[in-house]
Amino acid sequence: MTALSIPLEDTELRSLLHELGAEAARFRFDVAPNPCVGAAILSRGKVIARGFHERWGGDHAEVEALEVATRSGVPRAEWDTLVVTLEPCSTRGKTGPCTQAIMEAGIESVVIGSVDPDPRHQGQGIRFLEDAGLEARFLTGAAPLDEVTPHFLDWTCQDRLRRPYPWIVAKWAQTATGQLSPPKGHGDGRTISSPEALEQVQHLRASVDAILTGVGTVVADDPRLTVRAPARTPQAPDRIILDSGLRTSPDARLFDAPEAGESAGPIRILCATGPDRAREKGLIVAGAGVHGLRGDDRRFLNLRGIMTWMWDMGYRRVLLESGPTLLEACFEAGFVDQVRVVTGPVRGGRGESLGARLQPAKLGSRRDGECGPDSVLEAFIVR
Ligand SMILES: NC(=O)c1ccc[n+]([C@@H]2O[C@H](COP(=O)([O-])OP(=O)(O)OC[C@H]3O[C@@H](n4cnc5c(N)ncnc54)[C@H](OP(=O)(O)O)[C@@H]3O)[C@@H](O)[C@H]2O)c1
């Protein structure tokens, strides 16, 4: 430590860790399956910067905090300590390793709230820092993972590591009585959500690797499944359609060229093995990739096979935007991790309700909000 540094007492560090954990948890639905993490930079015993992991694929908390410290005007030579709720990563993921960034910033001391629960990385961050000559230590108990980021414990549990599949965010709109299709004569006959809530969907799409839907939705709604302004993304999510018998039309709007301000990802249609060759060819010419997969005993495509295929394709955070048939099948098979449900003020409507999936005991870390005239429920699914 520099001669000028005034270390905080452990009680003050604990209270800082507690605050950082509580603030970090605000971003839980935007970062999952990544962990919620908060970090602070200290100079002479004073917090000069705080940073949080705020969105999937975005900068980690440590890097955010270092950037805020740079803008604070406090000279780098006076940054002495970094406090962080979770062991810094030492490997490259969507962003570079945080341990490297901490070392390069000239930080001398690191206080860490929890060890990384992922057995593949556990202890590596602190070892890297110590090997680089930094003073690094754990101060556990003030920002426990089961309070700050319980979903990350699910994501890194043995079962999931052994048979990995993407983090599935199920999103749907429903009427006040729980139906996914509005009553006849309401609006365009398809849309329940307000324009404000529809805009939020664009931001959600911009935060995932892929969008998954069923052919029932493609046939009924003819959706685009693109990311449209004001949302933006450097890489539009892949669009995956489950369509055992290739009922998707080559004239579907999915295949239209993107308009200005719209980003359209590759289209991948998953069908039963041995598809009708003429239909397959028509869809390939229209611009889709067609992939044959095994069926299940209900003559649908096998969901475990789909999850494994998606994992092998590199998708980690996937938005499930389908009708009730595929939503219910994913719930039933235990593949839904997170929900975002928009409820509009209109009553009645058509189709099955998914209300049984939203019983309070099945929802964790719940947040209720509003978007225009609609109410919005976000939660993690408790297993
Ligand atoms: N409110 C909302 O948020 C929302 C969103 C989307 C759609 N919708 C509405 O929902 C309605 C369409 O509902 P839907 O239930 O028919 O659509 P869906 O759930 O999107 O599609 C279901 C179809 O996907 C195919 N599929 C393939 N493998 C499957 C599997 N393992 N599990 C389940 N399905 C599998 C099946 O067709 P094959 O057997 O031919 O493969 C199945 O019939 C429309 O009225 C639409 O407007 C509402």
The ligand as an ORCA input file, in Angstrom:
! r2SCAN-3c Opt
* xyz 0 1
  N     -49.040    -13.211    -25.943
  C     -47.845    -13.595    -26.339
  O     -46.833    -13.216    -25.769
  C     -47.739    -14.515    -27.533
  C     -46.483    -14.821    -28.076
  C     -46.421    -15.698    -29.145
  C     -47.599    -16.232    -29.669
  N     -48.787    -15.895    -29.126
  C     -50.040    -16.451    -29.660
  O     -50.005    -17.854    -29.461
  C     -50.731    -18.478    -30.499
  C     -49.898    -19.610    -31.085
  O     -49.767    -20.542    -30.048
  P     -49.035    -21.924    -30.207
  O     -49.062    -22.534    -28.864
  O     -49.593    -22.666    -31.348
  O     -47.568    -21.478    -30.679
  P     -46.101    -21.941    -30.319
  O     -46.020    -22.453    -28.925
  O     -45.231    -20.794    -30.681
  O     -45.804    -23.129    -31.347
  C     -46.160    -24.421    -31.031
  C     -45.681    -25.385    -32.098
  O     -44.257    -25.525    -32.039
  C     -43.919    -26.800    -32.568
  N     -43.026    -27.524    -31.668
  C     -41.970    -28.271    -32.076
  N     -41.374    -28.854    -31.055
  C     -42.066    -28.508    -29.957
  C     -41.920    -28.845    -28.585
  N     -40.944    -29.643    -28.141
  N     -42.816    -28.346    -27.715
  C     -43.807    -27.531    -28.138
  N     -43.982    -27.171    -29.423
  C     -43.120    -27.664    -30.334
  C     -45.222    -27.580    -32.693
  O     -45.612    -27.552    -34.062
  P     -45.130    -28.760    -35.014
  O     -45.648    -30.024    -34.339
  O     -45.722    -28.471    -36.330
  O     -43.643    -28.727    -35.000
  C     -46.205    -26.752    -31.901
  O     -47.531    -26.886    -32.323
  C     -51.067    -17.404    -31.512
  O     -52.421    -17.038    -31.347
  C     -50.178    -16.260    -31.125
  O     -50.773    -15.020    -31.430
  C     -48.896    -15.039    -28.068
*
